[in-house]
Amino acid sequence: MWIHKNKPIDSIEDMPKDAIGFVYEITNTEDGTKYIGKKILTSHRTLPPLKGKKRKRKVIKESNWKTYYGSNDVIKDLVKSGKSDIFDREILEYAYSKVQLTYLETKYQFLREVLEKDEYLNINILGKFFKGKV
């Protein structure tokens, strides 16, 4: 379950109407390690036209945000082994555009010094700044 300002978030209706995604922090309650990332709430796909039609179909589908635990391999391995209950998932801030989402993720990563502190599992920021090289 996701938490935002001490309130549980169970469905997309619990979020601001115009939000397209959010920046999150996942904390391992056993060892205190953390990870900051971003998640988009929906995906947009263009499908081929139906038989006999010419117009392509556009489909909007809710993403897997409810069961998402980040892209970090350490966290993904623990979740696969059935230890998802050791993580606290907190929504730090909602974003209303893709540009804002990337900006907010980067902002939180720099403010919390994820590349400089050992408690964070992030290994890079934007694929340009890497842990151990800053």
C-alpha positions in Angstrom: 0.0 0.0 0.0 1.2 3.5 -0.8 1.1 6.3 1.8 0.8 10.1 1.1 0.9 12.5 4.0 0.0 9.7 6.4 -3.0 8.7 4.3 -3.3 5.4 2.6 -3.7 5.5 -1.2 -5.6 2.4 -2.5 -7.0 3.5 -5.8 -6.3 6.1 -8.5 -9.4 8.0 -7.3 -7.5 8.8 -4.0 -5.1 10.9 -6.0 -5.5 14.4 -7.5 -7.6 14.2 -10.6 -5.0 15.7 -13.0 -2.0 13.9 -11.7 -0.1 11.8 -14.3 2.4 10.2 -11.9 4.2 10.6 -8.6 7.7 10.6 -7.0 8.1 8.0 -4.3 10.5 6.8 -1.6 10.7 3.1 -0.7 12.2 2.2 2.6 13.3 -1.2 3.8 12.2 -1.3 7.4 14.7 -4.1 8.3 17.9 -2.3 7.3 16.9 1.3 6.6 17.9 1.4 3.0 15.9 3.6 0.7 15.2 4.3 -3.0 13.7 7.3 -4.7 12.0 7.0 -8.1 9.0 8.0 -10.2 6.0 6.2 -11.5 3.5 7.1 -14.2 -0.2 6.2 -13.5 -1.4 5.3 -17.0 0.0 4.1 -20.3 -1.2 5.2 -23.7 -1.0 2.7 -26.5 -2.0 2.9 -30.2 -3.4 -0.3 -31.5 -4.0 -1.2 -35.2 -7.5 -0.5 -36.5 -10.2 -3.1 -36.2 -11.1 -5.2 -39.2 -12.8 -3.1 -41.8 -11.9 0.2 -40.1 -9.2 2.7 -41.0 -8.7 4.7 -37.8 -6.1 3.4 -35.3 -7.3 2.8 -31.7 -5.9 4.7 -28.7 -6.1 2.8 -25.4 -5.4 4.3 -22.0 -4.7 1.7 -19.4 -3.9 2.1 -15.7 -0.2 1.1 -14.9 0.9 -1.4 -12.3 1.5 1.4 -9.7 -0.4 -0.5 -7.0 2.1 -3.4 -7.0 5.2 -1.4 -8.1 8.3 -1.5 -5.9 10.8 0.4 -8.1 13.4 -0.6 -10.7 16.2 -1.3 -8.2 17.5 -4.9 -8.5 18.0 -5.4 -4.7 14.4 -4.4 -4.0 13.0 -6.4 -6.9 14.8 -9.5 -5.7 13.5 -9.1 -2.2 9.9 -8.6 -3.5 10.2 -11.7 -5.7 11.3 -13.8 -2.7 8.1 -12.8 -0.9 9.5 -10.0 1.3 7.3 -7.2 0.0 5.9 -6.6 3.5 9.3 -5.2 4.8 8.9 -2.1 2.6 7.2 1.2 3.3 6.1 3.0 0.1 5.6 6.7 0.4 4.4 9.1 -2.3 6.5 12.3 -1.9 4.8 14.4 -4.5 2.3 14.2 -7.4 3.2 15.5 -10.9 1.0 16.9 -13.6 3.2 16.5 -16.6 6.0 14.2 -17.7 8.5 17.0 -17.6 7.5 17.9 -14.0 7.7 14.3 -13.0 11.3 14.0 -14.2 12.2 17.3 -12.6 10.7 16.3 -9.2 12.4 13.0 -9.2 15.7 14.6 -9.9 15.1 17.3 -7.4 14.4 14.8 -4.6 17.4 12.7 -5.5 19.8 15.7 -5.4 18.2 17.2 -2.2 18.5 13.9 -0.3 22.0 13.2 -1.7 21.1 9.7 -2.9 24.5 9.3 -4.6 26.5 10.4 -1.5 24.7 8.5 1.2 25.1 4.7 1.6 21.5 4.4 2.9 20.2 5.0 -0.6 20.2 2.3 -3.3 20.0 4.7 -6.2 23.1 4.2 -8.4 22.6 7.1 -10.8 20.6 10.2 -11.5 19.3 10.7 -15.0 21.9 8.2 -16.3 24.4 11.0 -16.1 25.5 11.2 -12.5 26.7 8.0 -10.9 27.4 6.8 -7.3 31.1 6.9 -6.6 31.9 9.4 -9.3 30.5 12.6 -7.8 
